[in-house]
Amino acid sequence: MILAGVLAIVAPLLSGLAATLLVAWLLEFCGVAHLIYCWHRRGAGGVLLDFLVGLLYLAVGIYILVHPMAGLASLTVVLAFYLFIEAILEFILAFNLGKIRGSGWLWVDGVVNLVLAAMIWKTWPVSAAWVIGTLLGIGILFTAFARLMLSLEAKRLAKEAAAPASS
């Protein structure tokens, strides 16, 4: 995750467009899956709705593939929502863990994600070409460090717990 974060920061437009194209292809896959599901449900209620949802997925995916910069601008807004929700969830997790050593990194991760979400809202849509890749890279990097520090603390605690048993 640390390497992925650094690469996203170094090449923000490329990483932003890569994320956009990945989302577009996932939408295409979901659209095809919906249509296949709809075909197998023939005669069951809600087939028309499933068919329309499948077509919507396909249309949005095709639009993003044809207009990746517009898709990148849209994904910038989605990223802001994602980071905001992730920040809230990190705060809840950190609060639930209480005073466990290393849980402070979850607070740091939450604050960073909240700041990133605010930065996106403030600069959108002008900086969508570089923001999604850069901020995604920073978010990935901080998440990686938070998880690394938390796992190192868990490893230390496991060693401490095992030490008295072997003495």
Secondary structure, 3 states (H helix, E strand, C coil): CHHHHHHHHHCHHHHHHHHHHHHHHHHHHHHHHHHHHHHHCCCCCCHHHHHHHHHHHHHHHHHHHHCHHHHHHHHHHHHHHHHHHHHHHHHHHHHHHCCCCCCHHHHHHHHHHHHHHHHHHHHCCCCHHHHHHHHHHHHHHHHHHHHHHHHHHHHHHHHHHHHHHHC
